[in-house]
């Protein structure tokens, strides 16, 4: 009987922790570290905010886990040749609010929130850049990867944070087709864009 109760408590704790991570992931991506409050995270998760501190210790520690969890998951689960487009689409789709692709939107909205936050942001950026560098055979492939990542984040900043038109409401397929063609000059290991993407790019250039 005691074993059953103990297993039930563990399941409840795991579920609560999962809901807090998901709620925090959404709010950090939407508002950034500073503007997302502990109360809002707990309310969205449907739990008392005291549980946030019980399971994570602090809002800062929760942020670090969210960034690491989202970034590592995308880097780990996406083939290297598809990572750049997958990450870009995560920023473009619904202005970075898609549940499965919040890593870089969270990064963008939280830059400048303090030294410890910056450490988490840099670590995530390093993970992406490391994979992107593997797509180039050039001696300066690390620089090329940083330039590709920086351009992508700049695009995300203008769309997600600034809301600059026409980029803010541009069709993600059109943006991706144009960006991926241009980035082919930096990362020669990028797979060819789809025939549909090529058609979109060619028609837009006419």
C-alpha positions in Angstrom: 0.0 0.0 0.0 2.8 2.4 0.9 4.6 1.6 -2.3 1.5 2.4 -4.3 1.1 5.8 -2.6 4.8 6.6 -3.1 4.6 5.7 -6.8 1.5 8.0 -7.1 3.3 10.9 -5.5 6.2 10.5 -7.9 3.8 10.5 -10.8 2.1 13.6 -9.5 5.5 15.3 -9.0 6.6 14.4 -12.5 3.3 15.7 -14.0 3.6 19.0 -12.0 7.1 19.5 -13.0 6.3 18.8 -16.7 3.4 21.3 -16.6 5.6 24.0 -15.0 8.2 23.5 -17.7 5.7 23.7 -20.5 4.1 26.8 -19.0 7.4 28.5 -18.5 8.6 27.5 -22.0 5.5 29.2 -23.5 5.7 32.3 -21.4 9.4 32.8 -21.7 9.1 32.5 -25.5 6.2 35.0 -25.5 7.5 37.6 -23.1 11.1 36.9 -22.2 12.7 36.2 -18.8 12.1 39.5 -17.2 8.4 39.9 -18.1 7.3 36.3 -17.4 6.4 36.2 -13.7 6.4 33.3 -11.3 2.7 33.8 -10.6 1.8 33.7 -14.3 3.9 30.5 -14.9 2.2 28.8 -12.0 -1.3 29.9 -13.0 -0.8 28.7 -16.6 0.5 25.3 -15.2 -2.5 25.2 -12.9 -0.5 24.8 -9.7 0.5 26.9 -6.6 3.6 29.0 -7.2 5.2 27.5 -4.1 5.6 24.3 -6.1 7.7 26.1 -8.7 10.2 26.9 -6.0 10.0 23.4 -4.6 10.8 21.7 -7.9 13.2 24.3 -9.4 14.5 26.5 -6.6 14.1 29.8 -8.4 12.8 31.4 -11.6 16.4 31.7 -12.9 17.0 28.0 -12.4 13.7 27.2 -14.2 14.7 29.4 -17.1 18.0 27.6 -17.4 16.3 24.3 -17.6 13.8 25.5 -20.1 16.5 26.9 -22.4 18.6 23.8 -22.1 15.7 21.4 -22.5 14.3 23.1 -25.6 17.6 23.8 -27.3 19.1 20.4 -26.7 15.9 18.6 -27.8 15.9 20.4 -31.2 19.6 20.0 -31.7 19.5 16.3 -30.7 16.3 15.4 -32.7 16.9 17.3 -35.9 19.4 16.1 -38.7 22.2 18.6 -39.0 21.2 19.5 -42.6 17.7 20.3 -41.5 18.5 22.2 -38.2 18.8 25.7 -39.7 15.5 25.6 -41.5 13.7 23.9 -38.6 15.0 26.6 -36.2 14.1 29.3 -38.6 10.6 28.0 -39.1 10.3 27.8 -35.3 10.9 31.6 -35.2 8.7 32.4 -38.2 5.6 30.2 -37.4 3.2 32.3 -35.3 6.0 34.7 -34.5 7.9 32.1 -32.5 5.0 30.8 -30.4 4.7 27.2 -31.7 4.9 24.7 -28.8 7.6 22.5 -30.4 10.0 25.2 -31.5 10.4 27.8 -28.7 14.1 27.5 -28.0 15.4 30.4 -30.1 12.3 32.6 -29.5 13.1 32.3 -25.8 16.7 33.1 -26.4 15.7 36.2 -28.4 13.3 37.6 -25.9 15.7 37.1 -22.9 19.0 38.5 -24.2 20.3 41.2 -21.8 18.4 39.8 -18.8 21.6 39.4 -16.7 24.9 37.5 -16.7 23.5 34.1 -15.6 20.8 34.4 -18.3 23.4 35.3 -20.8 25.4 32.2 -19.9 22.4 30.0 -20.7 21.8 31.9 -24.0 25.4 31.5 -25.0 25.4 27.8 -24.3 22.4 27.2 -26.4 23.9 29.3 -29.2 27.1 27.3 -29.0 25.1 24.1 -29.5 23.4 25.3 -32.6 26.6 26.8 -34.0 28.5 23.6 -33.4 26.1 21.6 -35.6 25.9 24.3 -38.3 29.7 24.3 -38.5 29.7 20.6 -39.4 27.8 21.6 -42.6 30.8 23.4 -44.0 34.1 22.1 -45.3 35.8 25.6 -45.1 38.7 26.3 -42.7 36.7 29.2 -41.2 33.5 27.0 -40.8 33.1 28.1 -37.2 32.9 31.8 -38.3 30.5 30.8 -41.1 28.3 29.0 -38.6 28.2 32.0 -36.3 27.3 34.3 -39.2 24.5 32.0 -40.4 23.1 31.8 -36.8 23.4 35.5 -36.3 21.5 36.3 -39.5 18.8 33.8 -38.6 18.5 35.4 -35.1 18.4 38.8 -36.7 15.5 37.7 -38.8 13.8 36.4 -35.8 14.4 39.6 -33.8 12.8 41.7 -36.6 9.8 39.4 -36.9 9.2 38.2 -33.3 10.3 41.1 -31.2 10.2 44.2 -33.4 7.3 43.1 -35.6 8.8 44.8 -38.7 6.6 44.7 -41.8 6.6 43.1 -44.3 8.7 40.5 -42.6 6.4 40.2 -39.6 3.5 38.8 -41.7 5.5 37.3 -44.5 4.7 33.7 -45.5 7.2 31.3 -43.7 7.7 29.2 -46.9 8.7 32.3 -48.9 11.1 33.5 -46.2 12.7 30.1 -45.7 13.2 29.6 -49.5 15.0 33.0 -49.8 17.0 32.6 -46.7 18.1 29.0 -47.3 19.3 29.9 -50.9 21.4 32.8 -49.5 22.8 30.7 -46.7 24.0 28.1 -49.2 26.9 30.4 -49.9 28.0 30.1 -46.2 27.2 26.5 -45.5 27.9 24.4 -48.5 26.6 21.3 -46.8 23.0 22.5 -46.7 20.6 20.2 -48.6 19.0 21.7 -51.7 15.8 23.5 -51.2 12.6 21.8 -52.4 11.3 22.3 -55.9 8.4 24.3 -54.5 10.8 26.5 -52.6 12.8 27.0 -55.8 9.7 27.9 -57.7 8.7 30.4 -55.0 12.1 32.0 -55.0 12.3 32.2 -58.8 8.8 33.7 -59.1 9.5 36.3 -56.4 12.7 37.3 -58.3 10.8 37.9 -61.6 
